[in-house]
């Protein structure tokens, strides 16, 4: 998924969806780190991408809390998919 599409998807999500996404990503990150430690992780870039996506989600949540960003309404094109 491209970064712009990912960021658009994150911005269209509600606060509860973002919190759930962060929780899922943190569990994934833990699993990736555990696999890396035991030399079972083939693609070490998965750790980096998970950390970045967590940071993106937390940034959007923080911006909403501080009033810098409003939750976007889902457009008709994304609802059709």
Order of alpha helices (4+ residues) and beta strands (2+ residues): alpha-alpha-alpha-alpha
